[in-house]
Amino acid sequence: MAIWEHAYKQALVHPVKSLTAIFWTWKLLLFLVITLSPGPGYDTCTTLLPRNSDTSDPAGNFGYAGLPAILLRFVRWDSIYFLRVAERGYLFEQEWAWGYGYTKLLSSLTSIFNRTDDMGGAAKIAIVGVGLSHLTHFLSVLALYGLTKKAFGTEKVSEKAFCFISALLHIITPAGAFLSAPYGEPVFSLLNFAGFYLYASALHSDRLGKSATRDAQLILAASSFAIATTVRSNGVISGSLFAYDCIVLFFQIASGGVSMEAVHRLIITILSGIIVGLGMVVPQYVAYTSYCTTEALPRPWCQRLIPSIYTWVQAEYWNVGFLRYWTLSNLPLFCLAAPMLAVLILSSAWSFRTFFRASEKGTANEGNGHQESIKHRVLLQLAIPQALLAVAALTTYHVQIINRISSGYPLWYWYIAAHVLETCKSHKPENRAYTTAIQGMAMYGLIQAVLFGSFLPPA
């Protein structure tokens, strides 16, 4: 409990400075664990990266395209594909499973390092990828802190502590090493949190009667979600915010009649939803023009009603599909994902329950306080994409990835932070499970770092 009492006090002093110090201390610890872990064990795919002609180390620890040995520890699993695609573009059809936006970002940033040296393209991309992940993870911590302040306020001491602890949890998220390596998750988290922040800001602007500012913030939020979708396809789920708003507006028009204001809101909301959808459509269009308009024998997916290369390669090459992952051999992976799935489901239920209880008491209505109304609205609507993500991971995805892709969704951080604060206040034995869960998150992060650095499952 001492660490949370300390965090509670730090929230009143210099929260951003405290978060910064904790973040870089944790990152340094993970860096040391990853780089000092034993050599490649389960897989040696990192050795497929281009080698210099004078390389003689068969273990793949030194000399690969001038890539420093210390950074090879971060080039594991999917990041190998990211580096190769960023280096020479999409060559094979199955590579379209990897985020188009992320690989293009890596390639663009790497092009800045255009000086002549003996370091190969993969080496430069690895350096850029590791640096980008550290930077965007740090910025996403600050974005979550800002989003939490925007949604819950900081007038009370408990609210300040709540904002601080929520951001603190994002530092030690179970995504762990994947937020330090060349992966899209930290970039996605930053973009998704930024989108949620802009959406919450639009709700504030709406309550203050600033319709032009509200519209601009909604468009910007949708744009952030769209870019996030190009990094990770599950970003499109965040478009459910606008789908919910459309449904509410349709009911308002049906019950209260058509008005210029209602039509205006509906147009902006629909436009925002379309923008989010473009994050999925544009990369698919690029692939369609590459495979379906230039080849004499187009690929099978080109003939589909919705010709999506992403859904094709996920199903054809990676066996992604409804209940496809439900096999006995994958049971250990379901067990690995079970704690996070449980937290996502419980926190979504907590959010829905909090909103409906507030509605019954009248505290979720407009006349019962600007901040309270915003808080309950945000709790309700952010629960929708998170619940959809949990269901998709359980039924369709490779379930174990939920431990890392959940890092970009704020609701479950709020859920744990709320119960930790309740534990600090009341010392109820039943709430101590949440502080224990946080200790487990930190332990999992360190264990995962060792496995990641050694190229061993279940990282």
N, C-alpha and C positions, 0 to 999 in steps of 0.2 A: 504493500500500500504506500510505502514511502515515496516511490517514484511518481505516483499519481498525485500525492499531496504536493510534491515539489512542482509538478507540471501545473497544478491548480494555482500555485503562487506565481509561477513564471508567467502565466497568462495575464497577470495584472501588471507586469512590469514592461518587458520588451518582447512581445510574443514572436515577432518576425525574426529578431536576432536570435532568440532561443531556438526557433525552428531551424534557422540556418545552421547554427552550431550543431544541433542534434543530427540534421540531415547529413552534413559532410563527415561527421564522426562515424555515423552508420555506414556511409558509402565507403569510407576508408577501411572500415572493418571488413566489409564484404569484398573489397578490392584485394585486401591481404589474404583473405580466406581463399578466394578464387585463384589467385596467382600462386599461392603456396600449396595448393592441393596437389595430390599425386598426378602422374601423367595420364594420358588417354587410356581408358579401360574398355568400356563397352563398344565404342566406335572410334574410328580414326578418320572420319570424313574430312576433318580439317586438313589432312594431308593432301586432299585433292586440289587445294588452292595452288596457283602457279608457283613453281619453284625456280630459284636461280640455278644456273648450270653448275655452280660450285657447291651446291648444297649436298651434304653427305649424311645428314642426320635422318635416319629412317623413321624415327619416332615422331617427326613432325614438330619438334620443339624449337628449332632454330633455322633461320635462313630462308624461309618461304617468302620469295619475292621481296626480301629485305624486311619482312614483317617482324617487328620485335617479338621475341619469344613470350614476353609478358602479356602481349595483347592476344596471342593465339588462344589463351585461356578463355577469352570472351567470345571467340568465334566457334559456337557450338550449335548443334541442332539446326533450326530454321535459319539462323543468321548466316550460315554458309550459302544458302540459296539467295538471301538478300544481297550479300556481297557480290556474288557472281552475276546476278541480274543487274545490279547497279553498275557493274563494271562494263558489261557488254550488251545490255538490253535483254529483252525476252527472246530466247532462242528456241526453247522447247515449249510445246503446248502446256505441259503440266506445271510450268513455272508461273502460269497466270493465277495459281492459287495464292501467290504472295502479293501483298499490297502494292498496287501500282503507284499510289501516291508516295509511299514510303521509299520505294526503290528509286523513284525519280528524285525525291528530295536528297537522298544519299548521293546520287550521281551529280546533282547540281552543286551541292556543297563541296563535293570532292574536286570538282572542276576548278575551284578557287585555288587549290594547291597545284598550280601548273608549272612550278619550277622544275628544272631538270635535276634529277638525282637518281640514285640507284634503287629507289623504293618503288615497287610495282603498284599497279592500280588497286589490287585487292588490299594491299597494305594501307594505302591512303584511305580507302573506304572504311577499313576497320577502325582506324584512328578517328575518323570523322564520326562513325557510328557510335563508338564508345563515348566520345565527347558529347554528341548530340543527345544520347540517352541520359547521361548524367545531368545535362543542362535542362532538358525538357521535364525530367522527373522533378528537379528542384522547382521549376516554374509551376508545375502542376500542383505541388504542395502549396505554394502561395495562392494558386488559383482556387484550390479547394478551400483554403482559409478565407479568401475573399467571398466565395460563394456562400459559405456557411454564415459569415457575417451578414451578407445581403439577405439571406433567407430567415435567419433567427435573431439578428440584432446583437448588439453588445452593450446594452444599457445596464444589465445586471452582471454581477460578478460571476454567477453561474453560466450566463450566456458567453462571457469572455472565455471562461474555462472550456466550455463546450466547443467553441470554435478552435481553440488551441489543440485540444485532444483529438478532434476530428482530423485536423491536418497532420498531427503527429502519427496517427494510425496509418496515414497514406505513406509515410516514410518507411515503416516496417511491414508494409503490405506483403501477403504471401507471394506476390509476383517476384519479390526478391531479386535474384541475379538477372532476371529477364529485363529489369528496369535499369540495368547497368550495361548490358551487352547490346550489340547492334540488332535490336528488335523494335517493332513498331509500337509496342505497348505504351512506353512513356510519352511518345508523340501523340498517340491516340488519347491518353489520359488528359494531357494538356488541352487538346482541342475539344474534347467532350466536356471537360469542366468549364472551359471558356464559353462553350455554347450554353450550358446550363446557367452560368453566371449572367450572360446577356439576356437569357430568357427571364430569369428572376428580376433583372433590372427593368425589363419591359413591363413586368407586372407592377413594379413600383411606379414607373412612369405613367402607366394606365390609371392607377389610383390617384395620381396627382393631376390628371387631365392633360398630360403632355402627349397627345396622340401622335404627332410627327416623330418625336423621340422614341416612342413605343414602337412604331412601325419600323424605324431604322434598326432598333435593337433586335427586333424579331428577324429581320432579314439577315443581320449579321450573325445571329445565333444559328439560323438555318445554314448559312455559309460555313460556319465553323463545324457544324455537324456533317456537312457535305464533304469537307476536306478530311474530317476524321473518318468518314466512310471509305475514302480512297486509301486510307492507311489500314483500316480493319473494317471488314464488311459489316460487322455487327453495329457499326456507327449508325447505320440506317434505322436501327431500332429507336434511336432518339427522336426520329421523326414522329413517333407516337404522340409527342407533346402537341404537335400541330393537328394530328388526327383527332385527338381528344377535344381540342379547341373547336375544330370544325363541327363535331357532333353537338357540342354545347350551343354553338351559334345557330345551327340548323333548328334545334329545339326552341331557342329563343325567338327565332323568326317565325316558326310555326305557331308558337303560342302568343307572341306579342305583336306579330305583324311585321311587314317589311319596312325598314327605315334606311336612310342613307348611311348612318353610322354602322348599322349591323352589316349592310352589304360591303361597306368599306373594310370592316374588320375581317369579313369572310374572304374577301379578295386577297388581303395581305396574308392571311393564314394559309390559304390554298397555295399562294405563290411561295411561301416559306416551305411548305411541304414539297413542292416541286423542286425547289433548290436542293433540299436534302436528297431527294431521289436522284438528282444529277450526279451526286457523288458515287452512285452505283452505276448509272447509265453510261457516263462518259468513258470510263475505262473499258466497259464492254463494247462500246462503239469502236474504240481504237482497235481492240482485238478483232472485231467483226471485219473491219476494213483490211486487216492483215491476213486473215485466214479464209474469209468467205467471199471476197470480191476479186482476189488475185490468183487463186489456185484453180486448176482445171477440175480437180475433184475436191470440192469443199468438205470440211469435216462434218460428221453427223449432227453436231449441235447447231450448225448453221441453218439447218432446215426446220428447226423447232419454232413454235409460235413465238416464244421469247428466246432468241438466240443468245444465251448467256454462256460465255466460256468459263466463267467462274464456277457456276453450278455444275457444269459438265466435268471439269477437271477434278473438282472436289469429290464427285460421285465416282468418276471413272478411275482416277489414279489414287485417291486418298480414302475411298470407301466411306465418304460422308453421306449420310442420308437418314431418314426417319427409322429409328430403332436398329440401324445397321451395326451400331457399336455395342448392342446388347448381346454380347456373347460371354460365355463362361470364362474365356481367357482374359477378357477385359475387366473381370470383377475386381482385381486389385486396383485398377485405375478408378473405378467407381468409388471404391473405399477411400482412395487418396483425395478424390474430389468431394466426398460426402460432407466434410465439415463446412467447406465454403458454400456448397449448395444449400445446406441447412441455414447458414447465416443469411444468404440472399433471400430465401423463402421466408424465414422468420422476420427479417427486417421489412420486407415488402408487406407482410401481414400486419406488422406493427404500425407501419405508415398508414395503411388503409383504415385500421382500427382507430388510430389517433384522429384521423380526419373525420370519420363518421361519428365518433364520440363528441368531437368539437361541434359538429353540425347539429347533433341532438341538443347540445347545451346552448347553441346559438353563438358560440365563440368563433365559428368559422365564417360568420357572415360579415358583410362589409361594415356594418355599423358597430362592430365590436373591436375596433382597433386595426389600424393599417397594417402594422407588423404581424399581428396574429393572423390576419387574413392571408397575408403573403406566405407565412410559414406553413399554414395548413394546405394552401393551394400547391406549394412546391412539394410538400410531403406526398400529397396525393399523386401528382403528375409524374414525379421522378420515380415513384414506385412502379409505374407501368412499364417503362423500358427495362428496369432491373428484373422484374418478374418475368417478362418475355425472354430476357437473356437466360435466366435460370432454367426455364422450361426448354428453350432451344438447346442448351448445353446438356440437359438431362436426356433429351430424346433424340437429338440429331448430331451434335458436335462430337469430336473426340473429347470426351467429358473432362479429362484432366486439365485441359487448357483453361478451364474456368478459374483455376487458381491464379492465373496471370491476367486474363482479360477482364476479370471482375475489378481490377485495380482502377479502371476508369469510370466507376459508378459510385457516386458519393453517399447514397442512402445507407448502405450497410456500415459505413464509417460512423454516420450519425447514430445509428441504432446502438452500436457498441459504446460510443462515447456517452450517450444518454444513460445507459445502464452502469457505466463506470462511475459517472458522477453521482448516480443514485446510491451506489455502493459506498462512495466516500461520505455521503451525507448521512445515510441511515445505518450503514454497516450490516445490512441484511445478509444473512448467510446465502440465501438463494441467488443473490446478485454477484457473489464472488466468482462465479463461473466465468463472468465476462473478463475480469482481470486475469484469471487463469488462461483464458483464451488468448489474450494479448501476449502473455508470456510464451504461449505455444506458438504464436505467429513469429515472434523473434527467434525462437529456437528453430522453427521450420526454415526461416530465412537463412540461418547459418548452415544448417545441414544441407539445404538445397544448394547453397553456394559451393560446398565441397563437392557435391555430386555433379553440379554444373561444370566446375573447373576440371573434373576428372572424366567428363563425358560419360557419366553413368546415369541410368534411370534412377528415380522417377523425376528428375529435374525437368 
